[in-house]
Amino acid sequence: MIPYIAYLGISAFLFIIGLAIMMSRKNIVAILLGIEFILNAAALNFVTYSKYSAHNLDGHIFALFIIVIAAAEAAVGLAIVIRYFQLKETVHIDEASELRN
Amino acid sequence: MFIWVLFLISALLILGTSVAALVTKNIMHSCIYLLGTLLGISGLYITLNADFVAVTQIMVYVGGIVILMLFAVMLTGGKEFVSKGQQLLGLAPLMGSKSTYVFGLFGALVFGGIFAKLISYIVKLPIDSTEQKIQSTVESIGKLLITDHVLAFELSSVLLLGALVGSAIIARPRRES
């Protein structure tokens, strides 16, 4: 049987990779890509604990809802990015400063 | 045995493609590496007896979200704004200077130690190592979704409808008046 700490390690690694992508990239689409990594890490944790600790299927349900919310978030976020590109002709994150002041 | 082989292949796929998605300069390649990572996570779900979640992961992420991100990259040009002289080892489009990384490393070590101490009480969960039989979870998940979790199920349909209509309204080209 695979030790469950392996799944937790992979999940933590994915979370760190997603955080690094979100911090290092300047393109808004790349930042949304980092969010996908982080959501996947959370869903993997839910399914892992559902098998090894809880012995029921609630973790699977949570993972499914995480997938649904990730889909909705990606659709709305990318729509905002495309609309922003139509207005400002750039997707640099530092140019999006209309709400400052 | 099959589970071990699948786990090793999926774990190596995840580790390799996620690091590649971090260090590549081309954002289109980054999306393709995200595809590999999602397929690897789907393999891990199969090793965790979660077949329905694995199939849903492939259908929604690979068939929907990655394609959507590829279209967004293509529609917005896909520039990555790499600034010269601020890269680590010439690979990644990272920010900051060398002192940023040194302080970040020490800070991460300190906070990681504190966090590991805190989490070490939680990790000692009772784990039984009896091998469970692999069986389909689709029927049980369907029953759970319409009995215990029916409110969240209906609310997610409302959320998806709102996201659909909202994104269509946001991305619509407006007439200048």
Contacts between the chains, C-beta under 8 A, distances in Angstrom:
chain1	res1	chain2	res2	distance
A	1	B	129	5.2
A	1	B	131	5.8
A	2	B	3	6.8
A	2	B	4	6.9
A	2	B	7	5.4
A	2	B	47	6.6
A	4	B	127	6.4
A	5	B	123	7.6
A	6	B	7	7.5
A	6	B	11	7.2
A	7	B	44	6.8
A	7	B	48	7.3
A	8	B	123	7.8
A	10	B	11	5.9
A	10	B	14	5.9
A	10	B	15	7.5
A	10	B	44	7.0
A	13	B	14	7.8
A	13	B	15	6.8
A	13	B	18	7.2
A	14	B	14	6.9
A	14	B	18	6.1
A	14	B	37	7.4
A	14	B	41	7.9
A	17	B	18	4.4
A	17	B	19	6.9
A	17	B	21	7.2
A	17	B	22	5.4
A	20	B	22	5.6
A	21	B	21	6.9
A	21	B	22	5.6
A	21	B	30	7.9
A	23	B	95	7.3
A	24	B	22	7.6
A	24	B	92	6.4
A	24	B	93	6.0
A	24	B	94	4.5
A	24	B	95	5.8
A	25	B	27	7.9
A	25	B	80	7.4
A	25	B	93	6.5
A	26	B	80	7.3
A	26	B	81	4.3
A	26	B	93	7.4
A	27	B	27	5.8
A	27	B	78	7.6
A	27	B	79	6.8
A	27	B	80	5.8
A	27	B	81	6.5
A	29	B	27	6.5
A	29	B	69	6.3
A	29	B	72	5.2
A	29	B	73	5.5
A	29	B	76	6.4
A	29	B	78	7.7
A	30	B	27	5.4
A	30	B	30	6.4
A	30	B	80	7.3
A	32	B	69	7.0
A	33	B	21	7.4
A	33	B	27	7.9
A	33	B	30	6.2
A	33	B	31	6.6
A	33	B	34	5.8
A	33	B	69	6.2
A	36	B	34	6.4
A	36	B	38	8.0
A	36	B	61	7.7
A	36	B	65	6.6
A	36	B	69	8.0
A	37	B	18	6.8
A	37	B	21	7.8
A	37	B	34	7.4
A	37	B	37	7.1
A	40	B	37	7.3
A	40	B	38	6.9
A	40	B	41	5.4
A	40	B	61	8.0
A	43	B	41	7.9
A	43	B	53	7.8
A	44	B	41	6.0
A	44	B	44	6.4
A	44	B	45	7.8
A	47	B	45	6.0
A	47	B	48	5.2
A	47	B	50	5.0
A	47	B	53	6.1
A	48	B	48	6.4
A	50	B	48	7.8
A	50	B	50	7.6
A	51	B	48	4.9
A	51	B	49	6.1
A	51	B	50	7.4
A	51	B	132	7.8
A	52	B	125	7.6
A	52	B	127	5.5
A	53	B	125	5.0
A	53	B	126	7.4
A	53	B	127	6.9
A	57	B	137	6.2
A	57	B	140	5.4
A	57	B	141	5.8
A	57	B	144	5.8
A	58	B	144	7.6
A	60	B	50	5.5
A	60	B	52	6.8
A	60	B	53	5.3
A	60	B	137	6.4
A	60	B	141	5.8
A	61	B	141	6.7
A	61	B	144	5.9
A	61	B	145	6.7
A	61	B	149	5.3
A	61	B	152	7.8
A	63	B	45	7.9
A	63	B	50	7.3
A	63	B	53	4.9
A	64	B	52	7.8
A	64	B	53	6.3
A	64	B	56	6.1
A	64	B	141	7.5
A	65	B	152	6.2
A	65	B	156	6.2
A	67	B	53	7.8
A	67	B	56	5.9
A	67	B	57	6.4
A	67	B	60	5.2
A	67	B	61	7.1
A	68	B	60	7.8
A	68	B	156	5.0
A	68	B	159	7.2
A	68	B	160	6.7
A	69	B	156	7.7
A	69	B	159	7.2
A	70	B	60	7.8
A	70	B	61	7.6
A	70	B	65	6.7
A	71	B	60	5.6
A	71	B	64	6.0
A	71	B	65	6.1
A	71	B	160	7.5
A	71	B	163	7.8
A	72	B	159	5.6
A	72	B	160	5.8
A	72	B	162	7.8
A	72	B	163	3.7
A	73	B	163	7.8
A	74	B	64	8.0
A	74	B	65	4.8
A	74	B	68	5.8
A	74	B	69	7.0
A	75	B	68	6.8
A	75	B	163	5.2
A	75	B	164	7.0
A	75	B	167	4.7
A	76	B	163	5.3
A	76	B	166	5.8
A	76	B	167	5.0
A	76	B	170	7.1
A	78	B	68	5.7
A	78	B	69	6.8
A	78	B	71	7.9
A	78	B	72	4.3
A	78	B	167	7.6
A	79	B	166	7.5
A	79	B	167	3.6
A	79	B	168	7.6
A	79	B	170	4.4
A	79	B	171	4.1
A	80	B	170	5.8
A	81	B	72	5.9
A	81	B	76	6.4
A	82	B	72	6.2
A	82	B	75	5.6
A	82	B	76	6.6
A	82	B	171	5.1
A	83	B	170	5.3
A	83	B	171	5.3
A	85	B	75	7.0
A	85	B	76	4.5
A	85	B	77	7.6
A	86	B	173	6.7
A	91	B	76	4.7
A	91	B	77	7.1
A	91	B	79	7.3
A	92	B	81	5.7
